[in-house]
Amino acid sequence: MSKREWELKQLALVSSTDAVILLWKLNDSKELEPMVFQDEDEAQLNKENWAVIKTLRGHLEDVYDICWTSDGNFMASASVDNTAIMWDVNKGQKVSIFNEHKSYVQGVTWDPLGQYIATLSCDR
């Protein structure tokens, strides 16, 4: 397993209904932060400690789908706002906005080499 593959296993992307994408990283510290309103049974299940390291803002409505490049440096997101966005994950910045769809973008994916993005919408 390469260092980059290991690093990718320590990250998680979460899209939400408020048009924001959160990039989470598994916290390396051994001590877990106490959770408010957590009973003893739930505390036993919560063995990992995740922290938000980037907040990606660019969509105007709910994010419907997200997809990484194989090297983990870029991500594409699809939204109900009829757009797809290409992100530089390391910088936390938009690289391109694809706004040619006339309906919401249901899916997004990269080709195996990370050179092309394909989007899916019911408009065409």
PASEBA-1860 file (N, C-alpha, C; in nm, 3 decimals):
! residues 124
1> MSKREWEL> 0.084/-0.117/0.000/0.000/0.000/0.000/0.089/0.124/0.000 ~ 0.064/0.214/-0.093/0.143/0.337/-0.100/0.101/0.433/0.011 ~ 0.187/0.531/0.038/0.155/0.632/0.139/0.026/0.704/0.103 ~ 0.008/0.735/-0.027/-0.112/0.807/-0.070/-0.237/0.723/-0.048 ~ -0.230/0.591/-0.078/-0.345/0.504/-0.055/-0.380/0.502/0.093 ~ -0.279/0.497/0.180/-0.304/0.498/0.323/-0.368/0.629/0.365 ~ -0.316/0.740/0.310/-0.372/0.870/0.345/-0.518/0.879/0.303 ~ -0.553/0.826/0.186/-0.691/0.833/0.138/-0.785/0.754/0.229
9> KQLALVSS> -0.737/0.649/0.289/-0.821/0.572/0.379/-0.847/0.648/0.509 ~ -0.773/0.752/0.535/-0.789/0.831/0.656/-0.878/0.953/0.633 ~ -0.934/0.968/0.511/-1.016/1.083/0.476/-1.157/1.039/0.442 ~ -1.252/1.129/0.462/-1.390/1.104/0.423/-1.451/1.233/0.373 ~ -1.530/1.224/0.268/-1.604/1.339/0.217/-1.750/1.320/0.251 ~ -1.812/1.427/0.294/-1.955/1.421/0.325/-2.022/1.538/0.257 ~ -2.121/1.508/0.174/-2.201/1.615/0.115/-2.327/1.629/0.199 ~ -2.385/1.746/0.196/-2.498/1.770/0.285/-2.609/1.843/0.213
17> TDAVILLW> -2.719/1.861/0.284/-2.835/1.928/0.226/-2.825/2.080/0.235 ~ -2.712/2.132/0.280/-2.695/2.277/0.285/-2.594/2.327/0.182 ~ -2.570/2.249/0.077/-2.483/2.286/-0.035/-2.336/2.290/0.001 ~ -2.298/2.231/0.113/-2.159/2.233/0.160/-2.103/2.091/0.156 ~ -1.976/2.080/0.119/-1.906/1.951/0.123/-1.800/1.962/0.233 ~ -1.800/1.865/0.323/-1.702/1.864/0.432/-1.601/1.753/0.407 ~ -1.473/1.786/0.421/-1.365/1.688/0.412/-1.320/1.659/0.554 ~ -1.335/1.535/0.596/-1.301/1.493/0.731/-1.172/1.412/0.729
25> KLNDSKEL> -1.095/1.422/0.837/-0.972/1.343/0.852/-0.978/1.270/0.985 ~ -0.935/1.147/0.982/-0.927/1.069/1.104/-0.819/1.129/1.193 ~ -0.856/1.169/1.313/-0.764/1.231/1.407/-0.666/1.126/1.458 ~ -0.537/1.159/1.454/-0.434/1.065/1.497/-0.423/1.051/1.648 ~ -0.476/1.144/1.722/-0.461/1.139/1.868/-0.535/1.019/1.924 ~ -0.480/0.962/2.027/-0.539/0.843/2.090/-0.657/0.879/2.180 ~ -0.658/1.002/2.229/-0.766/1.043/2.318/-0.886/1.088/2.238 ~ -1.001/1.034/2.270/-1.124/1.074/2.203/-1.186/1.191/2.277
33> EPMVFQDE> -1.241/1.283/2.200/-1.310/1.395/2.261/-1.444/1.346/2.313 ~ -1.484/1.389/2.434/-1.613/1.344/2.488/-1.728/1.397/2.403 ~ -1.827/1.313/2.382/-1.944/1.349/2.305/-2.055/1.392/2.400 ~ -2.119/1.503/2.369/-2.231/1.549/2.449/-2.353/1.463/2.415 ~ -2.436/1.435/2.514/-2.558/1.355/2.497/-2.527/1.214/2.447 ~ -2.421/1.157/2.494/-2.385/1.022/2.450/-2.392/0.929/2.570 ~ -2.475/0.825/2.559/-2.482/0.731/2.670/-2.365/0.633/2.663 ~ -2.354/0.549/2.763/-2.237/0.461/2.774/-2.228/0.362/2.657
41> DEAQLNKE> -2.342/0.310/2.611/-2.341/0.216/2.497/-2.291/0.283/2.370 ~ -2.338/0.405/2.345/-2.293/0.478/2.226/-2.145/0.511/2.236 ~ -2.097/0.541/2.355/-1.956/0.575/2.374/-1.867/0.458/2.336 ~ -1.912/0.336/2.361/-1.835/0.218/2.323/-1.826/0.203/2.171 ~ -1.929/0.248/2.099/-1.930/0.238/1.953/-1.846/0.346/1.887 ~ -1.830/0.460/1.954/-1.759/0.573/1.895/-1.610/0.561/1.926 ~ -1.540/0.481/1.847/-1.398/0.456/1.872/-1.307/0.544/1.789 ~ -1.363/0.616/1.694/-1.282/0.701/1.607/-1.313/0.847/1.633
49> NWAVIKTL> -1.214/0.929/1.609/-1.228/1.073/1.631/-1.197/1.143/1.500 ~ -1.299/1.199/1.435/-1.283/1.266/1.306/-1.290/1.416/1.324 ~ -1.215/1.489/1.240/-1.215/1.635/1.246/-1.230/1.691/1.104 ~ -1.307/1.798/1.090/-1.324/1.864/0.961/-1.195/1.939/0.928 ~ -1.137/1.912/0.810/-1.014/1.982/0.772/-1.036/2.079/0.656 ~ -1.144/2.060/0.580/-1.176/2.153/0.471/-1.327/2.162/0.458 ~ -1.375/2.281/0.425/-1.515/2.303/0.393/-1.519/2.360/0.252 ~ -1.585/2.288/0.161/-1.592/2.329/0.021/-1.729/2.391/-0.006
57> RGHLEDVY> -1.728/2.519/-0.043/-1.851/2.591/-0.073/-1.848/2.635/-0.219 ~ -1.956/2.610/-0.290/-1.963/2.650/-0.430/-2.098/2.622/-0.492 ~ -2.164/2.519/-0.444/-2.297/2.487/-0.494/-2.400/2.577/-0.427 ~ -2.512/2.597/-0.496/-2.619/2.681/-0.443/-2.729/2.598/-0.378 ~ -2.732/2.468/-0.410/-2.833/2.379/-0.354/-2.767/2.247/-0.313 ~ -2.849/2.150/-0.273/-2.800/2.022/-0.222/-2.697/1.957/-0.314 ~ -2.596/1.896/-0.254/-2.497/1.819/-0.328/-2.549/1.676/-0.338 ~ -2.555/1.623/-0.461/-2.619/1.494/-0.488/-2.519/1.379/-0.498
65> DICWTSDG> -2.396/1.409/-0.547/-2.297/1.304/-0.567/-2.157/1.366/-0.562 ~ -2.059/1.286/-0.521/-1.919/1.329/-0.519/-1.831/1.213/-0.565 ~ -1.714/1.246/-0.622/-1.623/1.142/-0.671/-1.479/1.195/-0.670 ~ -1.387/1.116/-0.614/-1.244/1.149/-0.610/-1.175/1.105/-0.739 ~ -1.062/1.169/-0.770/-0.971/1.111/-0.869/-0.895/1.000/-0.797 ~ -0.835/0.909/-0.874/-0.765/0.796/-0.812/-0.646/0.840/-0.727 ~ -0.585/0.955/-0.760/-0.471/1.001/-0.680/-0.514/1.084/-0.559 ~ -0.643/1.115/-0.549/-0.694/1.188/-0.434/-0.673/1.338/-0.436
73> NFMASASV> -0.617/1.392/-0.543/-0.589/1.536/-0.548/-0.708/1.620/-0.593 ~ -0.799/1.560/-0.667/-0.914/1.634/-0.719/-1.043/1.558/-0.688 ~ -1.151/1.633/-0.688/-1.281/1.577/-0.662/-1.381/1.646/-0.752 ~ -1.486/1.577/-0.790/-1.596/1.637/-0.864/-1.723/1.621/-0.782 ~ -1.809/1.720/-0.788/-1.936/1.714/-0.715/-2.050/1.748/-0.809 ~ -2.165/1.686/-0.785/-2.286/1.708/-0.864/-2.393/1.764/-0.773 ~ -2.477/1.853/-0.827/-2.572/1.921/-0.740/-2.710/1.937/-0.803 ~ -2.807/1.959/-0.716/-2.944/1.989/-0.755/-2.951/2.127/-0.821
81> DNTAIMWD> -2.847/2.208/-0.808/-2.846/2.342/-0.870/-2.809/2.338/-1.019 ~ -2.810/2.218/-1.080/-2.782/2.197/-1.223/-2.635/2.212/-1.259 ~ -2.546/2.206/-1.162/-2.403/2.220/-1.191/-2.323/2.101/-1.138 ~ -2.204/2.087/-1.194/-2.101/2.000/-1.139/-1.979/2.089/-1.118 ~ -1.902/2.061/-1.015/-1.783/2.141/-0.986/-1.663/2.048/-0.972 ~ -1.552/2.089/-1.032/-1.424/2.020/-1.014/-1.348/2.096/-0.907 ~ -1.298/2.024/-0.806/-1.230/2.083/-0.691/-1.084/2.038/-0.684 ~ -0.997/2.129/-0.644/-0.861/2.094/-0.601/-0.873/2.069/-0.452
89> VNKGQKVS> -0.867/1.943/-0.412/-0.891/1.907/-0.273/-0.783/1.962/-0.181 ~ -0.658/1.963/-0.226/-0.548/2.012/-0.142/-0.561/2.160/-0.110 ~ -0.605/2.239/-0.208/-0.621/2.383/-0.188/-0.760/2.419/-0.137 ~ -0.855/2.326/-0.152/-0.993/2.355/-0.112/-1.059/2.458/-0.202 ~ -1.020/2.458/-0.331/-1.071/2.559/-0.424/-1.136/2.495/-0.547 ~ -1.230/2.571/-0.605/-1.293/2.529/-0.730/-1.193/2.545/-0.844 ~ -1.188/2.446/-0.933/-1.106/2.453/-1.053/-1.193/2.490/-1.172 ~ -1.309/2.425/-1.183/-1.403/2.450/-1.294/-1.546/2.430/-1.246
97> IFNEHKSY> -1.637/2.505/-1.307/-1.780/2.486/-1.284/-1.842/2.446/-1.417 ~ -1.914/2.335/-1.417/-1.983/2.287/-1.537/-2.131/2.318/-1.520 ~ -2.180/2.416/-1.597/-2.318/2.463/-1.578/-2.403/2.452/-1.704 ~ -2.376/2.352/-1.786/-2.449/2.336/-1.911/-2.578/2.256/-1.897 ~ -2.600/2.192/-1.783/-2.721/2.110/-1.766/-2.843/2.197/-1.743 ~ -2.958/2.146/-1.787/-3.085/2.217/-1.770/-3.168/2.157/-1.657 ~ -3.116/2.052/-1.595/-3.181/1.988/-1.481/-3.071/1.948/-1.383 ~ -3.113/1.899/-1.267/-3.012/1.867/-1.165/-2.916/1.758/-1.212
105> VQGVTWDP> -2.795/1.765/-1.163/-2.691/1.669/-1.199/-2.698/1.555/-1.097 ~ -2.733/1.436/-1.147/-2.755/1.320/-1.060/-2.628/1.245/-1.025 ~ -2.528/1.252/-1.112/-2.408/1.175/-1.087/-2.287/1.237/-1.154 ~ -2.171/1.200/-1.101/-2.045/1.250/-1.155/-1.939/1.143/-1.132 ~ -1.850/1.126/-1.231/-1.742/1.029/-1.216/-1.622/1.073/-1.300 ~ -1.507/1.019/-1.266/-1.382/1.045/-1.339/-1.349/0.923/-1.424 ~ -1.276/0.945/-1.534/-1.222/0.832/-1.608/-1.106/0.775/-1.525 ~ -1.062/0.652/-1.554/-0.957/0.589/-1.471/-0.827/0.668/-1.461
113> LGQYIATL> -0.795/0.750/-1.561/-0.671/0.828/-1.557/-0.689/0.966/-1.494 ~ -0.812/1.000/-1.460/-0.838/1.130/-1.397/-0.829/1.248/-1.492 ~ -0.848/1.224/-1.622/-0.837/1.332/-1.720/-0.973/1.388/-1.761 ~ -1.078/1.308/-1.749/-1.211/1.350/-1.794/-1.313/1.330/-1.683 ~ -1.414/1.416/-1.684/-1.526/1.404/-1.591/-1.650/1.375/-1.673 ~ -1.729/1.279/-1.629/-1.859/1.252/-1.692/-1.968/1.290/-1.592 ~ -2.071/1.358/-1.641/-2.183/1.397/-1.556/-2.310/1.329/-1.607 ~ -2.405/1.309/-1.518/-2.531/1.244/-1.550/-2.646/1.333/-1.506
121> SCDR> -2.738/1.358/-1.599/-2.856/1.437/-1.570/-2.971/1.384/-1.654 ~ -3.094/1.409/-1.612/-3.210/1.363/-1.689/-3.248/1.461/-1.800 ~ -3.169/1.566/-1.821/-3.205/1.668/-1.920/-3.168/1.633/-2.063 ~ -3.087/1.530/-2.084/-3.045/1.498/-2.221/-3.049/1.349/-2.246
END
